[in-house]
Amino acid sequence: MSGLEKNLVAVIMAGGMGTRFWPLSTPARPKQFITLFGERSLLQMSFDRLRGLVPPERTLVLTNAAHVALTRQQLPELPDGHVIGEPIRRDTAAAVALAAVLVRERFGDSVILTLTADHLIEPTDLFQQDLLSAARQVAAADVFYTFGIKPTYPATAYGYLETGAAVADDGGIEHFELKQFKEKPDLETARRYVDSGRFLWNSGMFVWKAAPILGEIRTWLPGHYDALQPLGGYDGTPRWQQALENAFAGIRPISIDYGVMEKTRTPLRCVSSRFSWSDVGGWPALGDLLARDPDGNAVRGNLKAIDASGNLVFCETPDETVALIGVDGLIVVRSGNRTLVARKEDADRIRELSEL
């Protein structure tokens, strides 16, 4: 293991609710904890991608307080105190700040890999190589890195990164200046972005050192800094939980993109990632990743179909059977004693079911 790798800390952000995957995903078991591929949950797959790069004793998972037990159940390799339960959902700026405070307290001014818990990324070797390439730059200079994904179509469900001049080529890994973050565009704007060749999809993952990111949070989100920075002194003490609850109660929800990254004076750079990536944002997106039968039905489970095409069928238990006759463009999901049947064009309304 190199000197750089010994100085890495991984922070997996696992606080999302994943309401678009009902009935498989519920408030008690959000998207990151469900199994969509193989036998490992999305959170477990995120943890698995770190094997050989960052050991469990240098990995933190930030999640909702209600999901700490589930996280520990799914990731038993993590030492005590490495699953941090946020008492109130306050978006990603609070999670980033809290993680940086704890990393600085426990590991010094380490290089932090800030990663997602609910995305599909492969292959692992390219992912790790891209992480290390960015981490080398962060270790050598005060820069912040993110990872952009080359767009394959004009997506309106993703944020975009506008790249500037090329700054490095690390054995085929391209590094660019990052001009700005762009929120999810309409279709016409997305087409312009893709046609320009300057834009990449925003993967939501970052690399930075603890002290510089805390410095930017202090500048642009002083309320977050003032509330969360003192928590380092309570880490591992009996007063930790109460101090954490008090700190989160006093800050407003805001994303790290809005709160810091769009304003920071620290140079922003981007790796044009070579790995494949999907945020698996809902059932239709999952359909693009599953095997299809000759009639274009995307299937996990056993499907018996007569005059049925373009459907998505997902069975949590893969040996279950679903039968379709004369229907097209449906989403059919079986999970435990719950069944979903919806038209694909109504996929955005599935999140409403989690509120009933």
N, C-alpha and C positions, 0 to 999 in steps of 0.2 A: 504494500500500500504506500503511495507517494505521500510526501508531506502535505500536499494540497488536500488529498482525500482524508487525511487524518484531521483536517481542520473544517470539514464539511459538517453541517447539521441540516437535516431534512425536517421540514414542517409540512404536514399534510393537513389541508383545510377541509374539514369534514362536517361543516355546520349546516349544509343545505337541507331543504325539506323535500324536494323532488316530487311535487304533487302531480306532475304530469304522467306518472307511471302507476296511478291507481288502476286496478286493485292490488298489484304486486307491491307497490310502495304505499305506505301509510304513515301518519304522523309518528307512530311507534317504531317504524322501520323505513326510514326514508331511502331515497334512491341509492345512495352510496353503500347501503348495507344489503342491497338485493343482488341476486345472482341472475345475470342476463346471459352470460356466456360461460360454458364449462361448469366448474364446480366452485368457483371463487367469486365472492362479491366484488363490486367495483372498488370498494375500499381495500380489500385484500389484494386485488390486482395492483393497485397503486403502491401498496407496501412491498409487494413482490418485485416490482420494477427497481427497487432500491437495493436488492440483494447483491452483495459483492461491492457495493459502492458506499453505502452509509449503513452502519450497524444499528440495531435496534436501540442501543444505549445512547445513540446520538440522533434519535428520531422522536419527534413530538407530533401528536395528533390533537388538533383543536376541533371540538365538536360541541353540540348542544349538551347541556348538563343532563338532560333526560336520556342521552344516548351514550353516556360514559360506560355503563355496564355492558351494553351491546358492543361497543368498540373494543373493550377489553376481552370480551368473549371471542370476537373475530380475530383479534391480534394479541394472542396470549404471550407472544415473544417480547412485547414492550415491557420495560421495567415499571415498577410502581412510580407514579407521579409523572408519567410521560403521556398520559391521556388527560387533557385539560378540558374541563366542562365549562363552557360559557354559560353564565346564569340567565342571560337575556340575549336574544338575537340582536346584534348591533352591526351587522354587515362586515365586510372584509377589512375595513380600515382598523377596526377594534381588534380583530383577530391577528392581523399583521403586527400591530403595536404590542399586543400582549405576548405574542411569540418572540418578538425581538427582545423584549424586556427579559423574558425567561432564558433565552439563548445567551444573552450577555451575562446574566447572573450565573448560569451554570457552566458555560463553555467559553466565556470571553467574547471578543469581537470576531466571531467565526463567520464564515461564508454560509449564508442560509439559502437552501433550495426551497422555495415556497411553491408547493405543488397542490394539484387538485386531487380530490378523492373520488370523483364520479365521472371521469372521462376514460375513453378507450384509446390507448396508445400502444403502438407496436411498430417495429420490433424493439425489444428491450435494449439490445446492444447499441443501436443507433440513438435511442433516447439517452442512454447513459453517456455516450460520446458527446452528444450535444450539450448535456448538462455540464460535463467537465470542461468543455471548450469555453462556455460562458463563465464558469467558476474561475478558470485561470485568469480571465480578464478582470473579474471583480476582485480577486485576491491581489492583483497588481496595481489597481487604480481605483479611485472613487467613482465608480460607474454603476448604474443599475441596468440589469439585463432582463429582457423578456424573450419569449419564443413565439415567432410568427409561423403560421401554417400557410403554405402556398395554396391559394384558393383554387378549387376545381370547378366552381360554378358561382354565380352571383348570389350568395347566401344573404338573406335578410335577418337570419336568426343569430348571427355572430357579430361581435364588434370587429373593427379593423384597425390595423397599424399602418401608418404611412411611413415608409422607409425613405432614408436619404442616401447619402454617399456610402459606398462600401468602405469599411474600415479594417477588415482583416479577412484572410482566407486561411483557416486553420486545417490544412490537410483536406480541403474540399468542404469544410464547414464555413458557410458564408456569414459574416458579421456586417451589420449595417447600422448607421446612425438611425435613430428613431425620431421622426419629426413630431408626430402627434398620435394620440388615440382618437379613434372615431367610434361613436356609438352605433348601434344596429341601424343600418340605413334602409331606405325604401328600395324597391327593386331597381328603379332607374339609376339611383346613386350607386347601388352595389355593382351594377353593370359597368359604370364608369370606373369604379375602383379597380375591378378586375381587368378591364381593357387597358388601363394605364400601365399595368405591370409594376406599380409602386406599392401596392397594398397587399398585406398579408392578413389572414384571420388572426384574431387575438386569442391565444390559448389560455390566458388567465394565469400563467405560471411566471415566476420571477426568480432572479438570483440577485442578492445584495448582501452586504455585511450588516451586522446588527447595529453598530454605532451610526453609520450614515443614514440608514432608513429611519432610525429613531430621531436623528437630527432633522430630517425632513418632516416627520410627523410633528415634531415640536414647532417647526416653522408654520406649517399649513393647517395643522389640527391641534392647536395648543391645549384645547380642552381634553382631547384624548391623551396627550402626553402627560398633562398634570394629573389626570386621574389614574393612568395605568403605570407610569414610570415608577411610582413608589412601591408597586406590588413586588418588585424584585426583593425588597427587604422582608417580605412576608412569606416568600417561597419556602415550602417545607415546614412552616410553623403552624401551631394550632389556630392562629388568627387568619390564616390564608383565605378560607372560604368566605368569612364575613368581609374581609377587605376586598376580595374579588367582587362580591355582590354589590358592595357600596360603590366600587369604581364603575362597574357597568351601568348602574342605575343612573349615573350622572352624565353619560355621553350619548350623543345622537347617532342614529344609524347613518352611515355613509360608506360607500365603497372606496377601496384604496385607489382605484382609477380616478374617480371624481375628486377625492379628498387630497391626493398627493400627486399622482403620476401626471395628471394634466397640468400641474403647476410647477413641479420640481425644477430646480436649477441644476441639479446633479445631471451630468450627461446620461442620456438614455440610449441604449443600444439594443439590438435585436439579433438573435440567431434565426436565420431562415431554416427552419427545422427540416430534417430529412426523414423523420419518423412520420407515420400516418397517425391521424388524430381525429377523434369525433367526440363532441360533448354529449352525445347520445341524449339529445334534449327531450325526447318523447317517443311514443310508440312509432310514429311514422319514420323517425330517424333510425330506430332500431330495425325497422323493416329493410333498410338499405344494407344492413350488416348480416342478415340471416340468409341461409340458403333458400333458394326459390325452386318451386316445382315448374313443370313445363307451362303451366297456366299463369305463371307470375305470382303465385301465392308465396309469401314469405312465411316460413314455418319453423317453429320449435315445438316438437310434439309429433303426434300422429294426426294427419289430416286425411279425411275421406271427402273428396270433392266431386260434385257432379255439376257441370255447367257453372262453375264458380271460378273467378279469376281476380287477380289484383288484390287479394285479401291479405291481411296480416293475422296470423294465428300464433299465439304464444301460450304454452302450458308450463306453469311453474314446475310441475312434475312431468318430465319429458315423455313418460310412457302413457300419458293420457291421450285420448282420442277426441277430436272435434270433427263433426260432420257438417258440411255446407252444401246446400243445393240451390242453384239459381241465384246466387248473390255475388255482387262485385264490390270492391272498394271498401270492405268492412275491416274494422279492428275487433278481433275476438280474443279475449284474454281470460284464462282460467287460473285462479290462485286460491288454494284452500277451498272455502265454501263461498267464494265470491266469483262472479262472472261479469265481464264487461263486453258489451256489444255496442259499437258506435260506428258511424260513418267516418271515413278518414278526414273529410272536410270539417268534422266537428272535434278533431283531436284537441284543439286548444280549450275546449270546454270540459275536458276530463278532470282538470284540476278542481272544478266546482264540486265534483263528487266527494272529494276528501273533506269538504266542509259540511256534508249532509250527515 
